[in-house]
Amino acid sequence: MSPAGARPSREAVLDAFAVESEPGRPTLQRYLLLYPEYAGELIDLSRELSREARDDAAPLSGVDQALIDTAWSQHAAAS
């Protein structure tokens, strides 16, 4: 537990930002004002959270699956 008045850790600030119900620009600006020392990380996280999820439901080609299977076999043999 941190002492009263202690600044929260980078991880605590980023975790709190990540679970905000409204992670838009006003929330980012508030966090930047409160925690300027984490500005770069907050901006990066904000961009990551605002990215559209890519749902690539196309199945792998036979060639792609063979490459994955070969790589996995080599990894398993090296372990």
Long-range contacts (C-beta under 8 A, 24 or more apart in sequence): 7-35, 7-37, 8-35, 10-38, 10-41, 13-38, 13-42, 14-38, 14-41, 14-42, 14-45, 17-42, 17-45, 17-46, 18-45, 18-49, 23-49, 23-50
